[in-house]
């Protein structure tokens, strides 16, 4: 991600992630806006801001994708089973955001020295 740009574009967010390709630009832009507010509130350095925004926007899209598909992680019908990957228990995009926020933001925590 080019940190010198003003903000990530919808194309930056969806990259090669197939499950996001059906989202329209308006929805993706809304998630980018929300993610930017979150990253700024968490005090993410400007040098890491776009990367954090991208990760959190992808997290929001993943939640939306999952919710729009009924939130079903597995089903059994007539003896046939189907298992979706359950990203509600381990969201790689949220994990990435949390790591960036921890490394480059204040995350609501004081990181100074106590004497």
Secondary structure, DSSP 4 states (H G I P E B T S, - for coil): --TTSSS--HHHHHTT-GGGTTS-HHHHHHHHHHHHHHHHHTT--TTTHHHHHHHHHHHHHHHHHHHHTTT--EEEETTEEEE---TTS--HHHHHHHHHHHHHS-TTS--S---
